[in-house]
């Protein structure tokens, strides 16, 4: 499915081309600006505009191959940018979805999963403020899209930080529950997100430093802001990854500490029972001549000694903070 999301004619006025010929006419106009949005599963729809939109086969391969790293490449007068959007799913897990941008002198072609709607706000703002952006070029439109994608990183990374803090509370307060699976899951998410976003720094750096007329000096200034945002997100990811590793170590330490407490309690209980068993063992020996053997109060005395020694040992262990 192919859709024209944005169009400005050579006078800077919004336009709405309907037919293929109208779209081709706008794309052929060097003073116009067009944004074409294409579903990743319907790239064949671009072939009918191949005479005015020149997409390099290598760039098409990168745009259609899954798990590609973010990259910026130049093919003639066209810039290809592969970037990733982060999205939080219903089960709170975070997934990365690729966006591919083909930027020409008067057009931007985006290739994405049709279900993603992150860039809808960009089209809406450009339509609402058409007078302010009517003289902007394709490079500035690319900046607006990348800025919208990067801005969505912050609430998602914040939610990941909240999950880490909640897990920290659970680990500290839990007695019988050990959330190893949740900690490992968050560490894995952080690793995947870091692996996806880390090359974005180099991709933006290429846009900032590359000598191309599509990215003018003013747009480069705005691109620096997006670059700084990506660096901030990467710093947060590194901090959260350290926190997750600390949580994992803390969880192991807490489990070891609880095991020590259990072993100490069982040891104290066994000592108390050993003293009682000692008294019972002495009076249970089968000698014919023993003190108190035929004493009427011998049985209550033995039970009393067992109880008294048990209480005294318990008080002693409690005084020593072993209980």
N, C-alpha and C positions, 0 to 999 in steps of 0.2 A: 504494500500500500504506500502510495506517494502522496504527500500533501504539502502545499505551499503554506508555510506557517507565517511568513512575513514577506512583504513586497513593497518597495518604494520605487517609483518611476524616476526618470531622469530629472524631474522637477522637484524630487524629494517628497512627493505626495504618495500616500498609501494607495496601493492598487490590489486588485483581487483577480488575478488571471485564472480562468476556468479551464479552457481547453488546452491541449498540448501545444497548439500553435501559439497561443497567448503566452504560455510559460516560456516557450522557445524564444519568442520576441523579446521578453523581458531579460532573459539570460543573455541574449545577443547584444543588449544595450549596455555598453561599458559604464554608463553613468547611473544605472539602476542598481538596486541591491535586493537580492532574493534569498530567502531561507527556505530550503526544501528539506522536509523531514521524511525519512524512509524507514520502513520497518525492516529489520535485519533479515527477515524471512522472504522479503519481496524485493531484493536488490535488482532483479531483472527489469523492474519498472524504470530503472535509470537508463537502460540501453536505448530507449527511444529519444533520449536527449544527449546521446554520446557525441553528437556533432558540435554541441556548445558546452558540454561539461566533460572535461578530459580527466578521467580517473586512471591512475597508473595501476596495472595489474598487481604489482607488489603491494600497493596500498590496499587494494581490494582484498588481497589474501590476508593481510594483517587485520582488516576490519571484520572478516568472516571467520577467522580462526579463533577458537576459544582460548582463554587463558594467556592472551598476549600481554606483555608488559606495557605500561604507558610509554609513549614514544612520540617524538615530533620529527617528521621527515619532510623534505622538500623534493617535489618532483616537477621540475620545470618551474612554472609560475604558480603551481598549486602546492599548498601546505597541507600535510596530513597529520592530524593529531589524534592519538588514542588516549582516552582518559577514562576514569572509573567513577561511578556513582556508588555511594554507600546507602543501603536501605535496611531498616529494621523490620524484620518479619513479625508475624503474629506471635511466635514463640520466643520473641526477644533476641533471637539470633541475628547477626548482622551479615549481610551478603553484599558482594560487589558486582555491579553490572557495568559492562563496557559501553562507552559512547565513542563513536568515531566521527571525526570532523574533517571534511574536505573543504578547504578555504581557497577560493579563487579571488580574482580582483573584484568581482561584483556579485559573488554568491557564497553561501555557506550551505553545504549538504551535511546533514546529520544522519547517522545510521545508528539505530538503537533498537532495544526491545520495545515493542509497541505499548506494553503495559506501563512503562516508566513515564512519569509526568513531571519530572523535576524542572524541565525547561518550559513548561506551560506558562509559568510566571514571567519569563523573559519576553515571550511573545505578547503577553498581555500588557506589560509595562511599555514595550516599544509602540504598541498601538495607542495606549493612553497618552504617551508623551511623544507623539510622532513629530511635533514641531521642534522639539529639542534634539531629536536624534536623526532628523532627516538628512543631515550632511555627514553622518557617520559612515565609515567604510566597513568592509567585511571583517577586518582585523578587530575593530571595536566590538562588533557583534560576537566574534569568537570570545573576546574577553568577557562579555556579559554572560555568555553561557558557562564558561569555566568558573566564573565567580559564583554563579548560582549553584553549580555542583559543589564547589568547595564550601560554600556557606552551609550546606546541608550536612557537612561533616561534623560540625560542632555539637549540635544537639544529640547526634548519634554517639559521638565519643563521650559526651557528658553522661548519657544513659549507661554506657559501659563502665564509667567511673562509679556511678551510683550502685551498679551491681557488685562491683568489687568492694565498696564500702559496706554494703549489706552482708556480703559474705564474711567480711572481717568480723562484724558483730555476731554472726552465727557461729563462727569458729570460736570466738572468745567465750560466748555464753552457753554453747551447746555442751551437753553432758554425754549423750548417747549417740548424737548424730555427727557424722564426720563427712563434710561435703567435698570429698576428693574429686568426685565426678564434675561438680560445678567449677571447681578451681581449674581443673585440667581443661574443661571446655572453654573457659574464658582465656586461658593461656593460648589455646589453639586459635581462637578467634583473633586475638591480638597478633599472633604470628601471621595469620593470613592477611589481615588488614595491613599490617606493616609491609608485608611483601608486595601487596598490590599498590600501596600509596607511595612507597619509597621512590620508585622510578619517576613518579609525577614531578618530583623536584627537578630532575634532569630535563624532563619534557618541557616544563615551563621555562627553565633556564635557556633552552634552545630558542624558545619564542622571544625571550627578552634580548638575547645576544645576537640572534641571526639577522643578518643584513638583508631585509626584504621590504619592498614598498608596501606590502600588505599590513605590516605592523609599524605604524608611524611612532614618532617620539611620544606623543600624548598617550597613545595606547600602551606603549611600553611602561609608562609611569603607572597606569592602572594594573598592568600585568604584574608589576612588582608587588602590589598589594595582595594579589592572589598568591603569588610566590611566598610572601610572608605568612599568609594564612596556612598554606600547606606545611611550611616549616613548623608552625606552632602546633598543628595537628600531629606531626611526626614526633615532636617533643613530648606531647601528652601521651602518645602511644608508648614511647620509651619509658615514661614515668609509670604508666599503668602496667606495663610489662614487668617492671621491677617490683611494683606492688603485688602483682599476681604471684611472682616468684617468692616474694616474702610471705605471702599468705600460705603458699604451699609448704614452705619451711616451717611456718608457725603452726600450721595444722599438724604436721608431723611431730613438732615439739610438744604441742598440747596433747596429742594422743600418747606420746611417750610419758608425759607428766601424769596423765590420768592412769596409765598402766602402773606407774610407780606408786601412785596413791593406793590403787587396788592391792598391789603386792604388799605394801606396808600394812594395810588393814588386815589382810589375810595372815601376815606374819605375826602381828600382835595377837590376833585371835588364836592362832596356833600355839603361841607361848602360854596364853592363859589356859587353854585346854590341856597343854602339856603338864602344867603344875597340878591341875585337877586330876589328871590321869596318874601323876606321880603319887598323890595321896591315895587315890583309889587302888593303885598297884601295891602300895605298901600294906594297906589293910586287906588286900585280897590274897596275900601270900598264905600258903597252907601249912604254916608252922603250928604245932600244938601249943607251944609256949610263947605267947606274945602279950605285951602289955595291952590293956584295954580290950583283950579278945572277948572276954565274957562280961565286959562292962555294959550296963544297961544303956548308958548314954553314949556309947561308942559310935553308934550309927549317926545320931544327930551331930555329934562332935565332928565326925569326918565330913559330913555335908557342910557344916558351918565353916570348917577350915577351907574347903574348896571355894565356897562363896566369898569368904573374907580375902583369901589370896587373890581371887579373880578381881574383886573390887579394888584392892590395893594396887595390883598391877595395872589395871585400867586407869586409875588416877595417876599413877606414876607416868605411864605413857602419854597421857593427856598433858601432864605438866611439861613433859619433854617435847610436846607438840608432834608426837608421832601418831596421834589420833585426831 
